[in-house]
Amino acid sequence: MRHNISFTVLIGLSTFLCCGQQTTSTLNTMTSTNADKLDSAIAEAVEAFIKAGDRQDITLLESVLHPEYRSTINQFMGQENVTVIPREVYLKLVQDGKIGGSPRSYQIVHAASLGHTAQVQVHMESAQLVFNNFLSLVQDTKGKWWLINDAATAKPKS
């Protein structure tokens, strides 16, 4: 855990130092606030992830989840802990019908990309739950975008 925090701080600091030297016009091209400006390949990966969960489609999920994928859930439904679910456990939960299976509407709230890394904030709603998630994506050397982390929040609809 300590290494993850250190790595996150290091990446944030290096991004800050790197981007602080760039012009405003360059920064504007790296950040998007809506789906219209979002790279279509990133948007397709996000949509595939959401639709695969809605349909409990393991094959589609496997095609978009990076081998090192993790779902990170903080204080889920009132719990006090952080739960980290690795890719294989996540796929098993979907396959067993324990998560997913409910259609959700979704809206991309904010998206930012820098090189081969992207962060997308998504608001989703099913009939029972409201989700606000941060999705982290990475691009491989062939140009394919993979979901590597889903920092998920969910609460019952009021």
DSSP file (Angstrom, degrees, kcal/mol; ACC not computed):
  #  RESIDUE AA STRUCTURE BP1 BP2  ACC     N-H-->O    O-->H-N    N-H-->O    O-->H-N    TCO  KAPPA ALPHA  PHI   PSI    X-CA   Y-CA   Z-CA
    1    1 A M     >        0   0    0      0, 0.0     4,-2.2     0, 0.0     5,-0.2   0.000 360.0 360.0 360.0 -42.0    0.0    0.0    0.0
    2    2 A R  H  >  +     0   0    0      1,-0.2     4,-2.4     2,-0.2     5,-0.2   0.875 360.0  51.3 -61.3 -37.3    2.8    2.4    0.9
    3    3 A H  H  > S+     0   0    0      2,-0.2     4,-2.8     1,-0.2    -1,-0.2   0.884 107.8  52.2 -67.6 -38.3    4.4    1.7   -2.5
    4    4 A N  H  > S+     0   0    0      2,-0.2     4,-2.5     1,-0.2    -2,-0.2   0.916 111.2  46.5 -64.2 -42.5    1.2    2.5   -4.3
    5    5 A I  H  X S+     0   0    0     -4,-2.2     4,-2.6     2,-0.2     5,-0.2   0.926 113.8  48.3 -64.9 -44.7    0.8    5.8   -2.5
    6    6 A S  H  X S+     0   0    0     -4,-2.4     4,-2.6     1,-0.2    -2,-0.2   0.917 112.4  48.8 -61.5 -43.6    4.4    6.7   -3.2
    7    7 A F  H  X S+     0   0    0     -4,-2.8     4,-2.8     2,-0.2     5,-0.2   0.919 111.4  49.6 -62.5 -44.4    4.0    5.8   -6.8
    8    8 A T  H  X S+     0   0    0     -4,-2.5     4,-2.6     2,-0.2    -2,-0.2   0.912 112.6  47.0 -61.7 -43.9    0.9    7.9   -7.1
    9    9 A V  H  X S+     0   0    0     -4,-2.6     4,-2.8     2,-0.2    -1,-0.2   0.915 112.5  50.5 -63.8 -42.9    2.5   10.9   -5.5
   10   10 A L  H  X S+     0   0    0     -4,-2.6     4,-2.8     2,-0.2    -2,-0.2   0.924 112.3  46.0 -61.6 -45.9    5.6   10.4   -7.8
   11   11 A I  H  X S+     0   0    0     -4,-2.8     4,-2.6     2,-0.2     5,-0.2   0.929 114.0  49.0 -63.4 -45.1    3.4   10.3  -10.9
   12   12 A G  H  X S+     0   0    0     -4,-2.6     4,-2.4    -5,-0.2    -2,-0.2   0.912 113.4  46.8 -60.5 -43.4    1.4   13.3   -9.8
   13   13 A L  H  X S+     0   0    0     -4,-2.8     4,-2.9     2,-0.2     5,-0.2   0.921 113.1  47.7 -65.9 -45.0    4.5   15.3   -9.0
   14   14 A S  H  X S+     0   0    0     -4,-2.8     4,-2.6     2,-0.2     5,-0.2   0.881 112.5  50.0 -66.3 -36.3    6.2   14.4  -12.3
   15   15 A T  H  X S+     0   0    0     -4,-2.6     4,-3.1    -5,-0.2     5,-0.3   0.919 112.2  48.3 -64.7 -43.1    3.0   15.2  -14.2
   16   16 A F  H  X S+     0   0    0     -4,-2.4     4,-2.0    -5,-0.2    -2,-0.2   0.933 114.8  44.2 -62.1 -47.1    2.8   18.5  -12.4
   17   17 A L  H  X S+     0   0    0     -4,-2.9     4,-0.5     2,-0.2    -2,-0.2   0.910 118.0  44.8 -65.8 -42.0    6.4   19.4  -13.1
   18   18 A C  H >< S+     0   0    0     -4,-2.6     3,-1.1    -5,-0.2    -2,-0.2   0.956 117.9  41.9 -65.5 -51.3    6.2   18.3  -16.7
   19   19 A C  H >< S+     0   0    0     -4,-3.1     3,-1.6     1,-0.3    -2,-0.2   0.767 101.5  70.2 -72.3 -25.5    2.9   20.0  -17.5
   20   20 A G  H 3< S+     0   0    0     -4,-2.0    -1,-0.3    -5,-0.3    -2,-0.2   0.732  98.5  51.7 -63.2 -21.0    3.9   23.1  -15.6
   21   21 A Q  T << S+     0   0    0     -3,-1.1    -1,-0.3    -4,-0.5    -2,-0.2   0.473  94.4  92.6 -93.6  -3.3    6.4   23.9  -18.3
   22   22 A Q  S <  S-     0   0    0     -3,-1.6     2,-0.1    -4,-0.2    -3,-0.0  -0.504  81.0-104.0 -91.2 160.2    3.9   23.5  -21.2
   23   23 A T     >  -     0   0    0     -2,-0.2     4,-1.9     1,-0.1     3,-0.2  -0.351  29.6-111.3 -77.0 162.1    1.9   26.2  -22.8
   24   24 A T  H  > S+     0   0    0      1,-0.2     4,-2.2     2,-0.2     5,-0.2   0.876 117.0  56.8 -61.3 -38.5   -1.8   26.7  -22.1
   25   25 A S  H  > S+     0   0    0      1,-0.2     4,-1.2     2,-0.2    -1,-0.2   0.878 106.6  49.6 -64.1 -35.9   -2.8   25.6  -25.6
   26   26 A T  H  > S+     0   0    0     -3,-0.2     4,-0.8     1,-0.2     3,-0.3   0.913 109.6  51.6 -66.9 -41.8   -1.0   22.3  -25.1
   27   27 A L  H >X S+     0   0    0     -4,-1.9     4,-0.9     1,-0.2     3,-0.9   0.896 105.4  56.1 -61.7 -39.6   -2.7   21.7  -21.8
   28   28 A N  H 3< S+     0   0    0     -4,-2.2     3,-0.4     1,-0.3    -1,-0.2   0.837 103.8  53.5 -63.2 -32.2   -6.1   22.3  -23.4
   29   29 A T  H 3< S+     0   0    0     -4,-1.2    -1,-0.3    -3,-0.3    -2,-0.2   0.705 106.6  53.9 -75.7 -17.4   -5.5   19.6  -26.0
   30   30 A M  H << S+     0   0    0     -3,-0.9    83,-2.6    -4,-0.8     2,-0.4   0.685 103.2  62.5 -87.8 -18.4   -4.7   17.1  -23.2
   31   31 A T  E  <  -A  112   0A   0     -4,-0.9     2,-0.4    -3,-0.4    81,-0.2  -0.894  57.6-175.6-117.5 137.0   -7.9   17.6  -21.3
   32   32 A S  E     -A  111   0A   0     79,-2.5    79,-2.4    -2,-0.4     3,-0.1  -0.978  13.1-168.0-127.1 141.7  -11.5   17.0  -22.3
   33   33 A T  S    S+     0   0    0     -2,-0.4     2,-0.3    77,-0.2    -1,-0.1   0.453  72.1  31.2-108.1  -1.5  -14.6   17.7  -20.3
   34   34 A N  S >> S-     0   0    0     77,-0.1     3,-0.9    76,-0.1     4,-0.6  -0.964  83.3-103.7-150.2 169.3  -17.1   15.8  -22.4
   35   35 A A  G >4 S+     0   0    0     73,-0.4     3,-0.6    -2,-0.3     8,-0.1   0.779 110.6  68.1 -66.0 -28.1  -17.6   12.8  -24.6
   36   36 A D  G 34 S+     0   0    0      1,-0.2    -1,-0.2    -3,-0.0     4,-0.1   0.849 108.1  37.5 -61.5 -33.8  -17.6   14.8  -27.8
   37   37 A K  G <4 S+     0   0    0     -3,-0.9    -1,-0.2     2,-0.1     2,-0.2   0.516  94.3 109.1 -94.3  -7.0  -13.9   15.8  -27.3
   38   38 A L  S << S-     0   0    0     -4,-0.6    -7,-0.0    -3,-0.6     5,-0.0  -0.497  85.0 -98.0 -74.9 136.4  -12.9   12.4  -25.9
   39   39 A D     >  -     0   0    0     -2,-0.2     4,-2.4     1,-0.2     3,-0.5  -0.286  32.6-130.8 -50.2 130.9  -10.7   10.2  -28.1
   40   40 A S  H  > S+     0   0    0      1,-0.2     4,-2.4     2,-0.2     5,-0.2   0.830 105.2  55.6 -62.1 -33.2  -13.1    7.7  -29.8
   41   41 A A  H  > S+     0   0    0      2,-0.2     4,-1.7     1,-0.2    -1,-0.2   0.873 109.6  46.4 -68.2 -35.4  -11.0    4.7  -28.9
   42   42 A I  H  > S+     0   0    0     -3,-0.5     4,-2.4     2,-0.2    -2,-0.2   0.934 112.6  49.9 -68.6 -46.3  -11.1    5.7  -25.2
   43   43 A A  H  X S+     0   0    0     -4,-2.4     4,-2.6     1,-0.2    -2,-0.2   0.884 109.9  51.5 -59.2 -39.6  -14.9    6.3  -25.3
   44   44 A E  H  X S+     0   0    0     -4,-2.4     4,-2.6     2,-0.2    -1,-0.2   0.896 109.2  49.6 -65.6 -40.2  -15.4    2.9  -27.0
   45   45 A A  H  X S+     0   0    0     -4,-1.7     4,-2.2     2,-0.2    -2,-0.2   0.913 112.2  48.2 -64.7 -42.1  -13.4    1.1  -24.2
   46   46 A V  H  X S+     0   0    0     -4,-2.4     4,-2.3     2,-0.2    -2,-0.2   0.938 113.5  46.7 -63.1 -47.2  -15.4    2.9  -21.5
   47   47 A E  H  X S+     0   0    0     -4,-2.6     4,-3.0     1,-0.2     5,-0.3   0.908 110.6  52.6 -63.0 -41.3  -18.7    2.0  -23.2
   48   48 A A  H  X S+     0   0    0     -4,-2.6     4,-2.5     1,-0.2    -1,-0.2   0.915 109.7  49.7 -60.6 -42.5  -17.6   -1.6  -23.7
   49   49 A F  H  X S+     0   0    0     -4,-2.2     4,-1.8     2,-0.2    -2,-0.2   0.934 114.5  43.7 -60.9 -47.5  -16.8   -1.9  -20.0
   50   50 A I  H  X S+     0   0    0     -4,-2.3     4,-2.4     1,-0.2    -2,-0.2   0.946 116.6  45.2 -65.5 -49.1  -20.1   -0.5  -18.9
   51   51 A K  H  X S+     0   0    0     -4,-3.0     4,-2.3     1,-0.2    -1,-0.2   0.872 110.2  55.2 -65.1 -37.0  -22.2   -2.5  -21.4
   52   52 A A  H  X>S+     0   0    0     -4,-2.5     5,-2.6    -5,-0.3     4,-0.7   0.902 110.4  46.1 -62.8 -40.1  -20.3   -5.7  -20.6
   53   53 A G  H  <5S+     0   0    0     -4,-1.8    48,-2.4     3,-0.2     3,-0.5   0.913 111.0  52.1 -66.4 -42.7  -21.1   -5.3  -16.9
   54   54 A D  H  <5S+     0   0    0     -4,-2.4    -2,-0.2    46,-0.2    -1,-0.2   0.885 120.1  34.7 -59.1 -39.6  -24.8   -4.5  -17.7
   55   55 A R  H  <5S-     0   0    0     -4,-2.3    -1,-0.2    -5,-0.2    -2,-0.2   0.457 104.8-125.5 -94.6  -3.1  -25.0   -7.7  -19.8
   56   56 A Q  T  <5 +     0   0    0     -4,-0.7     2,-1.0    -3,-0.5    -3,-0.2   0.918  48.3 169.2  52.9  45.9  -22.7   -9.8  -17.7
   57   57 A D     >< -     0   0    0     -5,-2.6     4,-2.3    -6,-0.2    -1,-0.2  -0.771  17.7-176.4 -93.8  96.3  -20.7  -10.4  -20.9
   58   58 A I  H  > S+     0   0    0     -2,-1.0     4,-2.9     1,-0.2     5,-0.2   0.882  80.6  54.9 -63.2 -41.7  -17.5  -12.1  -19.8
   59   59 A T  H  > S+     0   0    0      1,-0.2     4,-1.3     2,-0.2    -1,-0.2   0.924 110.8  44.8 -60.6 -45.4  -16.0  -12.2  -23.3
   60   60 A L  H  > S+     0   0    0      2,-0.2     4,-0.6     1,-0.2    -1,-0.2   0.906 113.0  51.6 -65.9 -41.4  -16.5   -8.5  -23.8
   61   61 A L  H >X S+     0   0    0     -4,-2.3     4,-2.3     1,-0.2     3,-1.5   0.935 107.5  52.3 -59.8 -46.0  -15.1   -7.7  -20.3
   62   62 A E  H 3< S+     0   0    0     -4,-2.9    -1,-0.2     1,-0.3    -2,-0.2   0.816 105.1  57.3 -60.3 -29.8  -12.0   -9.8  -21.0
   63   63 A S  H 3< S+     0   0    0     -4,-1.3    -1,-0.3    -5,-0.2    -2,-0.2   0.621 117.9  30.7 -77.9 -11.8  -11.5   -7.8  -24.2
   64   64 A V  H << S+     0   0    0     -3,-1.5    83,-3.0    -4,-0.6     2,-0.6   0.591  97.2  90.6-120.5 -18.0  -11.3   -4.5  -22.3
   65   65 A L  E  < S-b  147   0A   0     -4,-2.3    83,-0.2    81,-0.2    81,-0.0  -0.731  74.6-128.8 -87.2 122.7   -9.9   -5.3  -18.9
   66   66 A H  E >   -     0   0A   0     81,-2.6     3,-2.5    -2,-0.6    21,-0.1  -0.311  25.7-111.2 -60.8 148.8   -6.1   -5.1  -18.7
   67   67 A P  E 3  S+     0   0A   0      0, 0.0    20,-0.2     0, 0.0    21,-0.2   0.769 121.8  48.0 -55.4 -25.0   -4.4   -8.2  -17.2
   68   68 A E  E 3  S+     0   0A   0     19,-0.1    -2,-0.1    18,-0.1    80,-0.1   0.174  85.0 146.7 -99.7  16.7   -3.5   -6.1  -14.1
   69   69 A Y  E <   -     0   0A   0     -3,-2.5    18,-1.4    78,-0.1     2,-0.3  -0.173  23.2-177.0 -55.0 142.8   -7.1   -4.7  -13.8
   70   70 A R  E     -bC 149  86A   0     78,-1.5    80,-1.9    16,-0.2     2,-0.6  -0.994  21.9-145.5-139.5 142.7   -8.3   -3.9  -10.3
   71   71 A S  E     -bC 150  85A   0     14,-2.4    14,-3.0    -2,-0.3     2,-0.6  -0.960  18.9-162.9-105.0 122.6  -11.6   -2.6   -9.0
   72   72 A T  E     -bC 151  84A   0     78,-2.4    80,-2.1    -2,-0.6     2,-0.5  -0.929   7.7-175.8-111.4 118.4  -11.1   -0.3   -6.0
   73   73 A I  E     -bC 152  83A   0     10,-3.3    10,-3.3    -2,-0.6     2,-0.6  -0.957   7.0-162.1-122.2 118.4  -14.2    0.3   -3.9
   74   74 A N  E    S- C   0  82A   0     78,-0.9     8,-0.2    -2,-0.5     6,-0.0  -0.884  72.9 -17.9-105.2 121.5  -14.0    2.7   -0.9
   75   75 A Q  S >  S-     0   0    0      6,-2.5     3,-1.4    -2,-0.6    -1,-0.2   0.895  82.9-157.8  55.1  47.3  -16.7    2.5    1.7
   76   76 A F  G >   -     0   0    0      5,-0.5     3,-2.2    -3,-0.3    -1,-0.2  -0.355  67.1 -15.1 -61.0 125.9  -19.1    0.6   -0.5
   77   77 A M  G 3  S-     0   0    0     77,-1.0    -1,-0.3     1,-0.3    78,-0.1   0.833 135.7 -43.7  48.1  42.7  -22.7    1.0    0.6
   78   78 A G  G <  S+     0   0    0     -3,-1.4    -1,-0.3     1,-0.3    -2,-0.2   0.395  99.7 139.9  90.4  -3.4  -21.7    2.3    4.0
   79   79 A Q    <   -     0   0    0     -3,-2.2    -1,-0.3     1,-0.1    -2,-0.0  -0.276  51.8-135.2 -68.0 163.1  -18.9   -0.1    4.8
   80   80 A E  S    S+     0   0    0     -5,-0.1     2,-0.2     2,-0.1    -1,-0.1   0.438  73.0  72.8-100.0  -0.5  -15.9    1.4    6.5
   81   81 A N  S    S-     0   0    0     -5,-0.1    -6,-2.5    -7,-0.0    -5,-0.5  -0.587  75.8-114.1-114.8 172.5  -13.1   -0.3    4.5
   82   82 A V  E     -C   74   0A   0     -8,-0.2     2,-0.5    -2,-0.2    -8,-0.2  -0.909  28.3-158.9-102.6 131.8  -11.5   -0.3    1.1
   83   83 A T  E     -C   73   0A   0    -10,-3.3   -10,-3.3    -2,-0.5     2,-0.5  -0.949   4.2-165.3-113.6 130.2  -12.0   -3.4   -1.1
   84   84 A V  E     -C   72   0A   0     -2,-0.5   -12,-0.2   -12,-0.2    -2,-0.0  -0.971   5.3-167.2-115.9 122.5   -9.7   -4.2   -3.9
   85   85 A I  E     -C   71   0A   0    -14,-3.0   -14,-2.4    -2,-0.5    -2,-0.0  -0.934  13.3-140.4-113.6 116.5  -10.9   -6.8   -6.4
   86   86 A P  E  >  -C   70   0A   0      0, 0.0     4,-2.6     0, 0.0     3,-0.3  -0.282  31.1 -99.4 -70.4 162.8   -8.4   -8.3   -8.9
   87   87 A R  H  > S+     0   0    0    -18,-1.4     4,-2.9     1,-0.2     5,-0.2   0.877 119.5  48.7 -49.3 -52.6   -9.4   -9.0  -12.5
   88   88 A E  H  > S+     0   0    0      1,-0.2     4,-1.9     2,-0.2    -1,-0.2   0.876 113.6  46.6 -63.9 -37.8  -10.0  -12.7  -12.1
   89   89 A V  H  > S+     0   0    0     -3,-0.3     4,-2.5     2,-0.2    -1,-0.2   0.909 112.3  51.4 -68.3 -41.9  -12.2  -12.3   -9.0
   90   90 A Y  H  X S+     0   0    0     -4,-2.6     4,-2.2     1,-0.2    -2,-0.2   0.937 110.3  48.4 -59.4 -48.3  -14.1   -9.5  -10.7
   91   91 A L  H  X S+     0   0    0     -4,-2.9     4,-2.8     1,-0.2    -1,-0.2   0.889 111.2  50.8 -60.4 -39.6  -14.8  -11.6  -13.7
   92   92 A K  H  X S+     0   0    0     -4,-1.9     4,-2.5    -5,-0.2     6,-0.2   0.899 108.2  51.9 -65.3 -41.3  -15.9  -14.5  -11.5
   93   93 A L  H  <>S+     0   0    0     -4,-2.5     5,-2.4     2,-0.2     6,-1.1   0.902 113.2  44.8 -62.0 -41.0  -18.3  -12.2   -9.6
   94   94 A V  H ><5S+     0   0    0     -4,-2.2     3,-1.6     4,-0.2    -2,-0.2   0.940 113.1  50.5 -66.7 -46.9  -19.8  -11.1  -12.9
   95   95 A Q  H 3<5S+     0   0    0     -4,-2.8    -2,-0.2     1,-0.3    -1,-0.2   0.868 110.0  50.4 -59.0 -38.7  -20.0  -14.6  -14.3
   96   96 A D  T 3<5S-     0   0    0     -4,-2.5    -1,-0.3    -5,-0.2    -2,-0.2   0.444 115.4-116.1 -81.1   0.1  -21.7  -15.8  -11.1
   97   97 A G  T < 5S+     0   0    0     -3,-1.6    -3,-0.2     2,-0.2    -2,-0.1   0.664  81.3 123.0  76.4  15.9  -24.3  -13.0  -11.3
   98   98 A K  S   <S+     0   0    0     -5,-2.4     2,-0.3    -6,-0.2    -4,-0.2   0.740  78.1  23.3 -83.4 -23.3  -23.2  -11.4   -8.1
   99   99 A I  S    S+     0   0    0     -6,-1.1    -2,-0.2    -9,-0.1    -1,-0.1  -0.971 111.4  15.7-136.9 156.1  -22.4   -8.0   -9.8
  100  100 A G        +     0   0    0     -2,-0.3   -46,-0.2     1,-0.1   -47,-0.1  -0.263  57.6 118.0  80.6-171.6  -23.7   -6.5  -13.0
  101  101 A G        +     0   0    0    -48,-2.4   -47,-0.2     1,-0.2    -1,-0.1   0.430  55.5 101.9  91.5  -0.4  -26.7   -7.5  -14.9
  102  102 A S  S    S-     0   0    0    -49,-0.2    -1,-0.2    24,-0.0   -47,-0.1  -0.970  75.2-118.5-118.4 124.7  -28.7   -4.3  -14.6
  103  103 A P        -     0   0    0      0, 0.0    24,-0.4     0, 0.0     2,-0.4  -0.300  34.1-165.0 -58.5 139.7  -28.8   -1.8  -17.5
  104  104 A R        -     0   0    0     22,-0.1     2,-0.3   -54,-0.1    22,-0.2  -0.975  17.9-139.5-128.0 141.3  -27.3    1.6  -16.6
  105  105 A S  E     - D   0 125A   0     20,-2.6    20,-2.2    -2,-0.4     2,-0.3  -0.683  32.3-167.3 -85.0 154.2  -27.5    4.9  -18.3
  106  106 A Y  E     - D   0 124A   0     -2,-0.3     2,-0.4    18,-0.2    18,-0.2  -0.991  20.8-168.4-147.2 155.8  -24.2    6.7  -18.2
  107  107 A Q  E     - D   0 123A   0     16,-2.4    16,-2.8    -2,-0.3     2,-0.7  -0.993  26.3-128.1-141.1 132.3  -22.6   10.1  -18.8
  108  108 A I  E     - D   0 122A   0     -2,-0.4   -73,-0.4    14,-0.2    14,-0.2  -0.743  26.3-177.7 -80.3 115.8  -19.0   10.9  -19.1
  109  109 A V  E     -     0   0A   0     12,-2.4     2,-0.3    -2,-0.7    -1,-0.2   0.879  64.4  -8.8 -82.7 -42.8  -18.5   13.8  -16.6
  110  110 A H  E     - D   0 121A   0     11,-1.3    11,-3.4   -76,-0.0     2,-0.3  -0.988  59.9-173.7-156.5 146.4  -14.9   14.5  -17.2
  111  111 A A  E     +AD  32 120A   0    -79,-2.4   -79,-2.5    -2,-0.3     2,-0.3  -0.997   3.2 178.0-145.0 143.6  -12.0   12.9  -19.1
  112  112 A A  E     -AD  31 119A   0      7,-2.5     7,-3.0    -2,-0.3     2,-0.4  -0.996   4.1-174.3-143.0 141.1   -8.3   13.7  -19.4
  113  113 A S  E     - D   0 118A   0    -83,-2.6     2,-0.3    -2,-0.3     5,-0.2  -0.987   9.2-175.6-136.5 149.6   -5.6   11.9  -21.3
  114  114 A L  E >   - D   0 117A   0      3,-2.8     3,-1.3    -2,-0.4     2,-0.4  -0.890  65.1 -53.5-143.5 107.7   -1.8   12.4  -21.4
  115  115 A G  T 3  S-     0   0    0     -2,-0.3     0, 0.0     1,-0.2     0, 0.0  -0.460 124.5  -8.9  63.6-117.3    0.1   10.2  -23.8
  116  116 A H  T 3  S+     0   0    0     -2,-0.4    23,-2.4    -3,-0.1     2,-0.4   0.090 122.3  78.8-103.6  21.2   -0.8    6.6  -23.2
  117  117 A T  E <   -DE 114 138A   0     -3,-1.3    -3,-2.8    21,-0.2     2,-0.3  -0.986  53.8-178.6-132.2 140.5   -2.8    7.1  -20.0
  118  118 A A  E     -DE 113 137A   0     19,-2.4    19,-2.7    -2,-0.4     2,-0.4  -0.980  14.6-158.9-139.3 151.6   -6.4    8.4  -19.5
  119  119 A Q  E     -DE 112 136A   0     -7,-3.0    -7,-2.5    -2,-0.3     2,-0.4  -0.999  14.0-174.1-129.3 127.0   -8.7    9.1  -16.6
  120  120 A V  E     -DE 111 135A   0     15,-2.8    15,-3.5    -2,-0.4     2,-0.6  -0.986  13.9-153.1-128.2 125.9  -12.5    9.2  -17.2
  121  121 A Q  E     -DE 110 134A   0    -11,-3.4   -12,-2.4    -2,-0.4   -11,-1.3  -0.870  21.7-171.6 -96.5 125.9  -15.1   10.1  -14.6
  122  122 A V  E     -DE 108 133A   0     11,-2.8    11,-2.6    -2,-0.6     2,-0.5  -0.959  18.2-156.4-124.8 134.8  -18.4    8.4  -15.3
  123  123 A H  E     +DE 107 132A   0    -16,-2.8   -16,-2.4    -2,-0.4     2,-0.3  -0.946  24.3 176.8-105.3 126.3  -21.8    8.9  -13.7
  124  124 A M  E     -DE 106 131A   0      7,-2.6     7,-3.2    -2,-0.5     2,-0.4  -0.952  13.4-167.2-131.2 149.8  -24.1    5.9  -14.1
  125  125 A E  E     -DE 105 130A   0    -20,-2.2   -20,-2.6    -2,-0.3     5,-0.2  -0.991   5.1-179.7-139.0 131.9  -27.5    5.0  -12.9
  126  126 A S        -     0   0    0      3,-2.6   -22,-0.1    -2,-0.4     5,-0.0  -0.507  53.5 -88.3-106.9-174.4  -29.4    1.7  -12.8
  127  127 A A  S    S+     0   0    0    -24,-0.4   -23,-0.1    -2,-0.2     3,-0.1   0.817 126.8  24.1 -64.5 -29.1  -33.0    1.3  -11.6
  128  128 A Q  S    S+     0   0    0      1,-0.1    29,-2.9    28,-0.1     2,-0.3   0.726 119.8  45.0-108.4 -27.5  -31.6    0.7   -8.0
  129  129 A L  E     - F   0 156A   0     27,-0.3    -3,-2.6    29,-0.0     2,-0.4  -0.841  54.1-146.5-129.3 156.3  -28.2    2.4   -7.8
  130  130 A V  E     -EF 125 155A   0     25,-2.8    25,-2.0    -2,-0.3     2,-0.4  -0.987  23.2-167.2-117.7 129.5  -26.2    5.5   -8.6
  131  131 A F  E     -EF 124 154A   0     -7,-3.2    -7,-2.6    -2,-0.4     2,-0.4  -0.923  16.5-177.3-118.4 141.2  -22.5    5.1   -9.5
  132  132 A N  E     +E  123   0A   0     21,-1.1     2,-0.3    -2,-0.4    -9,-0.2  -0.908  25.4 173.3-134.3 107.8  -19.8    7.8   -9.8
  133  133 A N  E     -E  122   0A   0    -11,-2.6   -11,-2.8    -2,-0.4     2,-0.6  -0.842  33.1-143.4-122.6 151.1  -16.6    6.1  -10.9
  134  134 A F  E     -EG 121 151A   0     17,-2.1    17,-2.9    -2,-0.3     2,-0.5  -0.970  23.6-162.0-108.4 118.2  -13.1    7.1  -11.9
  135  135 A L  E     -EG 120 150A   0    -15,-3.5   -15,-2.8    -2,-0.6     2,-0.5  -0.884   2.3-157.8-104.5 127.8  -11.9    4.8  -14.7
  136  136 A S  E     -EG 119 149A   0     13,-2.9    12,-2.8    -2,-0.5    13,-1.6  -0.902  14.0-173.9-104.6 132.5   -8.1    4.6  -15.4
  137  137 A L  E     -EG 118 147A   0    -19,-2.7   -19,-2.4    -2,-0.5     2,-0.3  -0.925  10.3-162.4-126.0 150.2   -7.1    3.4  -18.9
  138  138 A V  E     -EG 117 146A   0      8,-2.5     8,-3.1    -2,-0.3     2,-0.5  -0.967  14.8-136.0-129.4 148.2   -3.7    2.6  -20.4
  139  139 A Q  E     - G   0 145A   0    -23,-2.4     6,-0.2    -2,-0.3   -23,-0.1  -0.879  17.2-141.6-106.0 132.9   -2.9    2.3  -24.1
  140  140 A D    >   -     0   0    0      4,-2.7     3,-1.8    -2,-0.5    -1,-0.0  -0.247  35.8 -92.3 -83.5 179.1   -0.7   -0.6  -25.3
  141  141 A T  T 3  S+     0   0    0      1,-0.3    -1,-0.1     2,-0.1    -2,-0.0   0.645 125.6  57.0 -69.0 -14.1    1.9   -0.3  -28.1
  142  142 A K  T 3  S-     0   0    0      2,-0.1    -1,-0.3     0, 0.0    -3,-0.0   0.445 121.2-105.1 -94.0  -1.5   -0.6   -1.3  -30.7
  143  143 A G  S <  S+     0   0    0     -3,-1.8     2,-0.3     1,-0.3    -2,-0.1   0.426  73.1 139.9  95.8  -0.6   -2.9    1.6  -29.8
  144  144 A K        -     0   0    0      1,-0.0    -4,-2.7    -5,-0.0     2,-0.4  -0.608  46.4-136.3 -80.8 135.1   -5.6   -0.4  -27.9
  145  145 A W  E     - G   0 139A   0     -2,-0.3     2,-0.4    -6,-0.2    -6,-0.2  -0.780  21.1-168.8 -92.3 133.2   -7.0    1.1  -24.7
  146  146 A W  E     - G   0 138A   0     -8,-3.1    -8,-2.5    -2,-0.4     2,-0.6  -0.951  24.2-123.5-121.8 139.0   -7.4   -1.1  -21.7
  147  147 A L  E     +bG  65 137A   0    -83,-3.0   -81,-2.6    -2,-0.4   -10,-0.3  -0.730  33.7 170.1 -78.9 123.1   -9.2   -0.4  -18.4
  148  148 A I  E     +     0   0A   0    -12,-2.8   -78,-1.5    -2,-0.6     2,-0.3   0.678  61.2  16.8-109.2 -24.4   -6.7   -0.9  -15.6
  149  149 A N  E     -bG  70 136A   0    -13,-1.6   -13,-2.9   -80,-0.2     2,-0.5  -0.986  50.1-165.1-151.7 141.1   -8.6    0.4  -12.6
  150  150 A D  E     -bG  71 135A   0    -80,-1.9   -78,-2.4    -2,-0.3     2,-1.2  -0.936   8.0-163.4-123.1 104.4  -12.1    1.3  -11.6
  151  151 A A  E     -bG  72 134A   0    -17,-2.9   -17,-2.1    -2,-0.5     2,-0.3  -0.774  30.6-164.9 -87.2  99.3  -12.3    3.4   -8.5
  152  152 A A  E     -b   73   0A   0    -80,-2.1   -78,-0.9    -2,-1.2     2,-0.4  -0.637  24.9-179.1-100.5 141.9  -16.0    2.7   -7.9
  153  153 A T        +     0   0    0     -2,-0.3   -21,-1.1   -80,-0.1     2,-0.3  -0.987   9.5 175.2-128.9 145.4  -18.7    4.3   -5.7
  154  154 A A  E     +F  131   0A   0     -2,-0.4   -77,-1.0   -23,-0.2   -23,-0.2  -0.990   5.4 170.9-149.6 141.3  -22.2    3.2   -5.5
  155  155 A K  E     -F  130   0A   0    -25,-2.0   -25,-2.8    -2,-0.3     3,-0.1  -0.988  40.8 -93.0-145.1 153.5  -25.2    4.2   -3.4
  156  156 A P  E     -F  129   0A   0      0, 0.0   -27,-0.3     0, 0.0     2,-0.1  -0.332  47.2-103.9 -63.3 146.4  -28.9    3.3   -3.5
  157  157 A K              0   0    0    -29,-2.9   -32,-0.0     1,-0.1   -30,-0.0  -0.466 360.0 360.0 -66.9 141.5  -31.2    5.6   -5.5
  158  158 A S              0   0    0     -2,-0.1    -1,-0.1    -3,-0.1   -29,-0.0   0.480 360.0 360.0 -85.5 360.0  -33.2    7.9   -3.2
